[in-house]
């Protein structure tokens, strides 16, 4: 299994802080947003490589960062060739670009790189193995306002996904879907053909929605609410809050 980190965005909402520097490498205490995530993933036996997809503007920064890391699994930086927010490929196309460029034909753990996490991906990988299916993660989100800004799923009693909607105005459940996914090798042809078949390109949740409509998917339900499980860094205010809360 390979980690693919989608990190090709330009984080325009953080202003000058990320004008010439990638958000995933912003410092939180002695580490970085991305570093904290890979510290956990690197300890999973099944993972054999960390692949970070970024843009041409930030690729040298990631390459310099990677040279100074000491993970047990190799780190590969993939440059998608874009240089502006207006010409970005979008998260789904960045995943497809990396798969094509590196000839990837393995199980994938696909993650966004703008969250501080308070759980281990090891349990998610174990869940996917038990279900023998591609999987998403879900957690309870009591706020209807927040549910309207994310993916929402309906599950059966065995955590099989019955329905997924992106940013629904009338959420059918309180199960929210954060941007972390496992796509098994047996489903990669679906992934590769997703955009050609009409899948949205911009958000990673577009692909999860597409996959839920086209193959068997299960959702790993995390205990607790989103606020207890992850901290989403999407603005200058939330970055400063993360530094104050978790940087000591």
Secondary structure, 3 states (H helix, E strand, C coil): CEEEEECCCCCHHHHHHHCCCCHHHCEECCEEHHHHHHHHHCCCCCCCEEEEEECHHHHHHHHHHHHCCCCCCEEEEEECCCCCHHHCCCHHHHHHHHHHHHCCCCCEEEEECCEEECCCHHHHHHHHHHHCCEEEEEEECCCHHHHCCCEEEEECCCCEEEEEEECCCCCCCCEEECCEEEECHHHHHHHHCCCCCCCCCCCHHHHHHHHHHHCCEEEEEEEEEHHHHEEECCCHHHHHHHHHHHCC
